[in-house]
Amino acid sequence: MIQFTKHEDATLKECLYTATHDSGLKIAIMPKRGYSKSYAVFGTHFGSVDNLFTSPGKTEKTALPDGIAHFLEHKLFEQPDGSNVFESYAKHGANANAYTSFHVTAYLFESTQDVEENLGILLDFVQKPYFTDENVAKEQGIIGQEIGMYDDDPDWQLMMGFLGGMYHVHPVRIDIAGSVETISHITKETLYDCYHTFYNLSNMCLFIIGDVDPNGLSDFIDERLLQKEKAEGEIKRFYGDEPLSVYQKEVRKKLDVSVPMFMLGFKDPDCGYNGRKLLKKDLELSIISELLFGKTSELYTKLYEGGYILGGMDAESACEEAYGYVSLTGESRQPEIVRDMVFEGIKKVQETGLKEADVMRVRRAMTGQYIKQFNNLNAVAHQHMAQVFNNISLFDFPAVMQEITLEDLNNRLRSYFDPERSVLSVIEPQ
């Protein structure tokens, strides 16, 4: 039987039960009494950036074709008996999906009934790969068409142009789906090698949220896990020696858009750690970004009322162990002027410093959003899956937020937002 540890948050009135199975699988269950819907995610710490690694116990590096994590996600739904996983889910009233990000591949379902049956389907098909020369060749054609669709997607091309301009060697600059050329090198052998390395349960996590009983699911989960012992050794990942500078300060592409789109951002100069320290940086950048670029900021007002941005402007921070950035996305007929005004606005605040009253206002708003998130099962599940492999817990937010001082924020503001480490990506009308 799996022994769970109970974590309670008195403020949230939420409980999280966690365990590590003998196989090394991380398991987390959050009971939500009275909720009709349940949501489960079974994910592996394997994304598009993991294209160079050494397997546990080995010293020789293995290089993978770009796009293989996404390709493998598609192929796992193929069953040896020809059955359809989605049809199996539908019989038990569940909607299913999967996704591949830069760091995680995850398989999920949501349902209002038959949680055990649907959980059994999820655990079974993810643990039973079936690759043949024929089904791999067929998938190459299907994914090739998908890649072609993304080649014409302005939002996607805007982001990939941004990342390509920011990073010299880190594989986050490479499209998650790869290219038609790179996926042509994927074979059933490379898929099986990849699967056995990254879909080892010691590299995976199972998260379940809904009106469920952790102890009631314990034996069921244990019986469905095919791997009974933890793998010896760890996967070592190699992302290249990324310099502090950006690769290209300006990237432009012409696509079928009516108004130019821009993505302006700053490269993180402070990487190489995870856990609460990483979460603290993420929260600091979220507070700073809201104060610099939010709708109540002086800079946003100038840009909007002056007609330099059309509609809104979205700020986002990405914080990972090996890389990070803060970005601004919007539409503008004069993206270069927007860039200059952003630099000028940041410099002004760097000189005067942030104000305690403004910081407290944003802290309260962020705390409210954090609490509200626990009413959204999907959001909680994806938040957990995004953080668990960075050694961050769902309940770490309040304590880490309390650690942040005004001095921390002003130091981060002055060290992070350097115009010399900025990139402007623009999609222009054809």
C-alpha positions as CSV (number, residue, x, y, z in Angstrom):
1,M,0.0,0.0,0.0
2,I,1.2,3.5,-0.8
3,Q,1.8,5.6,2.3
4,F,0.7,9.2,1.8
5,T,1.9,12.2,3.7
6,K,-0.8,14.8,4.4
7,H,0.0,18.5,3.9
8,E,-2.5,21.0,5.1
9,D,-2.8,24.7,4.4
10,A,-5.0,26.3,7.1
11,T,-5.6,29.5,5.2
12,L,-6.7,27.8,2.0
13,K,-8.4,25.0,3.9
14,E,-6.9,22.6,1.4
15,C,-5.1,19.3,1.8
16,L,-2.5,17.7,-0.5
17,Y,-1.5,14.1,-0.1
18,T,1.9,13.1,-1.5
19,A,3.9,9.9,-1.8
20,T,6.8,8.5,-3.7
21,H,6.1,5.0,-4.9
22,D,8.7,2.2,-4.8
23,S,9.2,2.8,-8.5
24,G,10.2,6.5,-7.8
25,L,6.9,7.8,-9.2
26,K,5.8,11.1,-7.5
27,I,2.1,10.9,-6.6
28,A,0.0,13.8,-5.4
29,I,-3.7,13.8,-4.6
30,M,-5.9,16.8,-3.7
31,P,-9.4,15.8,-2.4
32,K,-12.1,18.4,-3.2
33,R,-15.2,17.3,-1.3
34,G,-18.4,18.0,-3.1
35,Y,-16.9,18.7,-6.5
36,S,-18.6,16.8,-9.3
37,K,-15.5,16.8,-11.6
38,S,-12.2,15.0,-11.2
39,Y,-9.1,15.7,-13.1
40,A,-5.9,13.6,-13.4
41,V,-2.6,14.2,-15.1
42,F,0.2,11.6,-15.7
43,G,3.3,13.4,-16.8
44,T,7.0,12.9,-17.4
45,H,9.9,15.3,-17.0
46,F,10.6,15.2,-20.7
47,G,10.0,18.1,-23.1
48,S,11.3,19.5,-26.4
49,V,14.5,20.9,-24.8
50,D,15.7,17.4,-23.7
51,N,17.4,16.5,-26.9
52,L,20.9,15.7,-25.5
53,F,21.4,13.5,-22.5
54,T,23.1,10.5,-20.9
55,S,20.9,7.7,-19.7
56,P,21.1,6.4,-16.0
57,G,24.3,4.5,-15.5
58,K,25.8,5.5,-18.9
59,T,28.5,8.0,-19.8
60,E,27.9,8.3,-23.6
61,K,25.7,11.2,-24.7
62,T,22.6,10.5,-26.8
63,A,21.3,13.1,-29.2
64,L,17.7,13.0,-30.2
65,P,16.0,14.5,-33.3
66,D,14.2,17.8,-32.6
67,G,10.5,17.2,-32.0
68,I,10.7,13.7,-30.7
69,A,9.0,14.4,-27.3
70,H,6.0,15.8,-29.2
71,F,6.1,12.9,-31.7
72,L,6.2,10.4,-28.8
73,E,3.2,12.0,-27.2
74,H,1.2,11.5,-30.3
75,K,2.3,7.8,-30.7
76,L,1.4,6.7,-27.2
77,F,-2.3,6.8,-28.0
78,E,-1.7,4.0,-30.6
79,Q,-2.8,0.6,-29.1
80,P,-1.4,-2.8,-30.1
81,D,-5.0,-4.2,-30.6
82,G,-6.0,-1.2,-32.7
83,S,-8.4,0.1,-30.1
84,N,-8.9,3.8,-29.6
85,V,-8.0,5.3,-26.2
86,F,-10.4,8.2,-26.7
87,E,-13.3,5.7,-27.3
88,S,-12.4,3.9,-24.1
89,Y,-12.5,7.1,-22.2
90,A,-15.8,8.1,-23.8
91,K,-17.4,4.9,-22.5
92,H,-16.7,6.2,-19.0
93,G,-17.8,9.8,-19.6
94,A,-14.3,11.3,-19.7
95,N,-12.6,13.9,-21.9
96,A,-8.9,13.2,-22.6
97,N,-6.0,15.1,-24.0
98,A,-2.2,15.5,-23.9
99,Y,0.4,18.2,-24.4
100,T,4.1,18.6,-24.8
101,S,5.9,21.7,-23.4
102,F,9.5,22.6,-23.3
103,H,9.9,20.5,-20.2
104,V,7.0,18.2,-19.7
105,T,4.9,15.7,-21.6
106,A,1.6,15.1,-19.9
107,Y,-1.5,12.9,-20.5
108,L,-4.8,13.9,-18.8
109,F,-8.5,13.3,-18.4
110,E,-11.4,15.0,-16.7
111,S,-14.7,13.3,-15.8
112,T,-17.7,13.4,-13.6
113,Q,-17.9,9.7,-13.1
114,D,-15.9,6.4,-13.1
115,V,-12.7,7.9,-11.7
116,E,-11.0,4.5,-11.1
117,E,-11.9,3.2,-14.6
118,N,-10.6,6.4,-16.3
119,L,-7.5,6.4,-14.1
120,G,-6.9,2.8,-15.2
121,I,-7.1,3.7,-18.8
122,L,-4.6,6.6,-18.3
123,L,-2.1,4.4,-16.4
124,D,-2.4,1.5,-18.8
125,F,-1.9,3.2,-22.2
126,V,0.9,5.5,-21.0
127,Q,2.9,2.5,-19.7
128,K,2.4,0.3,-22.9
129,P,4.1,1.9,-25.9
130,Y,3.4,0.4,-29.3
131,F,5.6,1.6,-32.2
132,T,6.0,0.1,-35.7
133,D,7.7,1.2,-38.9
134,E,4.3,1.7,-40.4
135,N,2.6,3.8,-37.7
136,V,5.8,5.9,-37.3
137,A,5.8,6.7,-41.1
138,K,2.1,7.6,-40.9
139,E,2.6,9.9,-38.0
140,Q,5.4,11.7,-39.8
141,G,2.9,12.8,-42.4
142,I,0.3,13.9,-39.8
143,I,2.8,15.9,-37.7
144,G,4.4,17.3,-40.9
145,Q,1.0,18.9,-41.6
146,E,0.7,20.2,-38.1
147,I,4.2,21.8,-38.4
148,G,3.0,23.5,-41.6
149,M,0.0,25.0,-39.7
150,Y,2.3,26.5,-37.0
151,D,4.6,27.9,-39.7
152,D,1.6,30.2,-40.6
153,D,0.5,30.9,-37.0
154,P,1.5,34.5,-36.2
155,D,1.4,34.1,-32.4
156,W,3.6,31.0,-32.5
157,Q,6.1,32.5,-35.0
158,L,6.2,35.7,-32.9
159,M,7.3,33.6,-29.8
160,M,9.7,31.3,-31.7
161,G,11.3,34.4,-33.3
162,F,11.7,35.9,-29.8
163,L,13.3,32.7,-28.4
164,G,15.5,32.3,-31.4
165,G,16.7,35.8,-31.0
166,M,17.3,35.5,-27.3
167,Y,19.2,32.2,-27.1
168,H,22.4,31.2,-28.8
169,V,22.5,27.5,-28.1
170,H,19.8,26.6,-25.5
171,P,17.3,24.2,-27.2
172,V,14.3,26.3,-26.0
173,R,15.0,28.2,-29.2
174,I,13.9,25.1,-31.2
175,D,10.2,24.6,-32.1
176,I,8.5,22.0,-29.8
177,A,7.3,20.0,-32.8
178,G,10.7,20.1,-34.6
179,S,10.7,20.4,-38.4
180,V,9.7,18.2,-41.3
181,E,13.4,17.4,-41.7
182,T,14.1,16.5,-38.1
183,I,11.1,14.3,-37.6
184,S,12.0,12.4,-40.7
185,H,14.9,10.9,-38.7
186,I,12.6,9.5,-36.0
187,T,12.3,5.7,-36.1
188,K,10.6,3.1,-33.9
189,E,14.0,2.3,-32.3
190,T,14.6,5.9,-31.3
191,L,11.1,6.2,-29.9
192,Y,11.6,3.0,-27.8
193,D,15.0,4.2,-26.6
194,C,13.5,7.6,-25.7
195,Y,10.5,6.0,-24.0
196,H,12.6,3.7,-21.8
197,T,14.8,6.6,-20.7
198,F,12.3,9.3,-20.0
199,Y,9.1,7.3,-19.3
200,N,10.7,5.5,-16.4
201,L,8.4,6.1,-13.4
202,S,11.2,7.6,-11.4
203,N,11.1,10.5,-13.9
204,M,7.3,10.9,-13.8
205,C,4.5,12.3,-11.7
206,L,0.8,11.5,-11.2
207,F,-1.6,14.2,-9.9
208,I,-5.3,13.6,-9.1
209,I,-7.7,16.3,-7.9
210,G,-11.5,15.9,-7.2
211,D,-13.9,14.2,-4.9
212,V,-11.5,11.3,-4.3
213,D,-10.0,9.4,-1.3
214,P,-6.2,9.0,-1.5
215,N,-6.2,5.9,0.7
216,G,-9.0,4.4,-1.4
217,L,-7.0,4.9,-4.6
218,S,-3.7,3.6,-3.0
219,D,-4.0,-0.1,-3.8
220,F,-5.5,0.6,-7.2
221,I,-2.6,2.8,-8.3
222,D,0.0,0.4,-6.9
223,E,-1.5,-2.6,-8.8
224,R,-1.6,-0.6,-12.1
225,L,2.1,0.5,-12.0
226,L,4.1,-2.0,-14.1
227,Q,7.5,-0.8,-12.7
228,K,8.1,-1.9,-9.1
229,E,11.6,-0.7,-8.4
230,K,13.3,2.7,-8.7
231,A,15.8,3.2,-11.6
232,E,19.4,3.3,-10.6
233,G,21.2,6.6,-11.5
234,E,19.8,9.8,-13.0
235,I,19.3,11.2,-16.4
236,K,21.8,13.9,-17.1
237,R,20.6,16.7,-19.5
238,F,22.8,19.0,-21.6
239,Y,21.6,22.4,-22.8
240,G,24.8,23.9,-24.0
241,D,26.9,26.7,-22.6
242,E,24.5,29.6,-23.0
243,P,26.2,33.1,-22.8
244,L,24.6,36.0,-21.0
245,S,24.2,38.0,-24.2
246,V,21.3,37.6,-26.7
247,Y,21.8,36.0,-30.0
248,Q,20.0,38.7,-32.1
249,K,18.5,41.9,-30.7
250,E,15.8,42.2,-33.4
251,V,13.9,39.5,-35.3
252,R,11.3,40.2,-38.1
253,K,9.0,38.0,-40.1
254,K,6.2,38.8,-42.6
255,L,2.9,36.9,-42.2
256,D,-0.8,37.4,-42.9
257,V,-1.6,40.0,-40.1
258,S,-3.4,43.3,-40.4
259,V,-1.3,45.1,-37.7
260,P,2.3,44.5,-36.6
261,M,2.6,42.2,-33.6
262,F,5.5,42.6,-31.2
263,M,7.2,40.6,-28.4
264,L,9.8,42.5,-26.4
265,G,11.7,40.8,-23.6
266,F,14.7,40.6,-21.3
267,K,17.0,37.6,-20.8
268,D,17.5,36.3,-17.3
269,P,21.1,36.8,-16.1
270,D,20.6,34.7,-13.0
271,C,20.0,31.0,-13.6
272,G,21.2,27.6,-12.3
273,Y,18.9,26.8,-9.3
274,N,15.4,25.5,-8.6
275,G,13.1,25.0,-5.6
276,R,11.9,27.9,-3.4
277,K,14.7,30.2,-4.6
278,L,13.4,29.8,-8.2
279,L,9.8,30.5,-7.0
280,K,11.0,33.6,-5.1
281,K,12.5,35.0,-8.3
282,D,9.4,34.2,-10.3
283,L,7.2,36.0,-7.7
284,E,9.5,39.0,-7.6
285,L,9.4,39.3,-11.4
286,S,5.6,39.0,-11.4
287,I,5.3,41.8,-8.9
288,I,7.8,44.0,-10.8
289,S,6.1,43.3,-14.1
290,E,2.7,44.3,-12.8
291,L,4.1,47.5,-11.4
292,L,6.1,48.3,-14.6
293,F,3.7,47.2,-17.3
294,G,0.3,46.5,-15.7
295,K,-2.8,48.5,-16.7
296,T,-2.5,50.9,-13.7
297,S,1.2,51.7,-14.5
298,E,2.4,55.0,-15.8
299,L,4.1,53.3,-18.7
300,Y,1.0,51.4,-19.9
301,T,-1.0,54.6,-19.7
302,K,1.5,56.5,-21.9
303,L,1.6,53.7,-24.5
304,Y,-2.1,53.2,-24.6
305,E,-3.3,56.8,-24.6
306,G,-0.6,57.8,-27.0
307,G,-1.9,55.2,-29.5
308,Y,1.5,53.3,-29.5
309,I,-0.2,50.0,-28.5
310,L,-3.5,48.9,-29.9
311,G,-5.6,47.1,-27.3
312,G,-3.8,45.5,-24.4
313,M,-0.2,44.5,-23.6
314,D,0.5,41.2,-21.9
315,A,3.5,40.7,-19.6
316,E,4.8,37.2,-18.8
317,S,7.7,35.8,-16.9
318,A,9.3,32.4,-17.6
319,C,11.5,31.0,-14.8
320,E,13.2,27.7,-15.3
321,E,16.4,26.3,-13.8
322,A,18.5,26.8,-17.0
323,Y,16.9,29.9,-18.5
324,G,14.3,32.6,-18.1
325,Y,12.9,35.9,-19.4
326,V,10.3,38.5,-19.0
327,S,8.3,39.4,-22.1
328,L,5.7,42.0,-23.3
329,T,3.4,41.1,-26.1
330,G,1.0,43.3,-28.0
331,E,0.1,45.0,-31.3
332,S,1.7,48.3,-32.5
333,R,2.3,50.2,-35.7
334,Q,5.5,51.5,-34.2
335,P,7.1,48.6,-32.2
336,E,10.5,50.4,-32.2
337,I,9.0,53.4,-30.4
338,V,7.3,51.0,-27.9
339,R,10.7,49.5,-27.2
340,D,12.3,52.9,-26.6
341,M,9.5,54.0,-24.3
342,V,9.7,50.7,-22.3
343,F,13.4,51.2,-21.8
344,E,12.9,54.8,-20.7
345,G,10.0,53.8,-18.4
346,I,12.1,51.0,-16.8
347,K,15.1,53.3,-16.3
348,K,13.0,55.9,-14.5
349,V,11.6,53.3,-12.0
350,Q,15.1,51.8,-11.6
351,E,16.3,55.3,-10.5
352,T,13.5,56.1,-8.1
353,G,12.8,52.6,-6.9
354,L,9.5,50.8,-6.3
355,K,7.2,52.0,-3.5
356,E,6.2,49.8,-0.6
357,A,2.5,50.8,-0.9
358,D,2.4,49.8,-4.6
359,V,4.2,46.5,-3.8
360,M,1.7,45.7,-1.0
361,R,-1.2,46.3,-3.4
362,V,0.2,43.9,-5.9
363,R,1.0,41.3,-3.3
364,R,-2.6,41.3,-2.1
365,A,-3.9,40.9,-5.6
366,M,-1.5,38.0,-6.4
367,T,-2.4,36.3,-3.1
368,G,-6.1,36.6,-4.0
369,Q,-5.4,35.1,-7.4
370,Y,-3.5,32.2,-5.8
371,I,-6.3,31.4,-3.4
372,K,-8.9,31.7,-6.2
373,Q,-7.0,29.2,-8.4
374,F,-7.9,26.3,-6.1
375,N,-11.5,26.5,-7.3
376,N,-10.2,25.6,-10.8
377,L,-9.2,21.9,-10.9
378,N,-7.6,22.2,-14.3
379,A,-5.4,25.2,-13.2
380,V,-4.3,23.4,-10.0
381,A,-3.3,20.3,-11.9
382,H,-1.3,22.1,-14.5
383,Q,0.3,24.3,-11.9
384,H,1.5,21.3,-10.0
385,M,2.8,19.6,-13.2
386,A,4.7,22.7,-14.2
387,Q,6.3,23.1,-10.8
388,V,6.9,19.6,-9.4
389,F,10.0,18.9,-11.5
390,N,11.5,22.2,-10.3
391,N,11.0,21.0,-6.7
392,I,8.3,23.5,-5.9
393,S,5.1,22.6,-4.0
394,L,1.6,24.0,-4.6
395,F,1.6,25.3,-1.0
396,D,5.0,27.1,-1.2
397,F,3.5,30.4,-2.4
398,P,2.5,32.0,0.9
399,A,5.8,31.4,2.8
400,V,7.9,32.5,-0.2
401,M,5.8,35.6,-0.8
402,Q,6.4,36.6,2.8
403,E,10.2,36.4,2.3
404,I,10.2,39.0,-0.5
405,T,11.4,42.4,0.7
406,L,11.3,45.8,-1.0
407,E,15.1,45.7,-1.2
408,D,14.9,42.3,-3.0
409,L,12.5,43.7,-5.6
410,N,14.6,46.8,-6.3
411,N,17.8,44.7,-6.6
412,R,16.0,42.4,-9.0
413,L,14.6,45.4,-11.0
414,R,18.0,46.9,-11.4
415,S,19.9,43.7,-12.3
416,Y,17.4,42.0,-14.6
417,F,16.0,44.6,-17.0
418,D,19.0,45.5,-19.1
419,P,18.4,46.8,-22.6
420,E,21.6,45.1,-23.7
421,R,20.0,41.7,-22.9
422,S,16.7,42.6,-24.8
423,V,15.1,41.1,-27.9
424,L,12.4,42.6,-30.1
425,S,10.4,40.1,-32.2
426,V,8.0,41.6,-34.8
427,I,5.5,40.0,-37.2
428,E,4.8,42.4,-40.0
429,P,1.9,42.4,-42.5
430,Q,2.9,40.9,-45.8
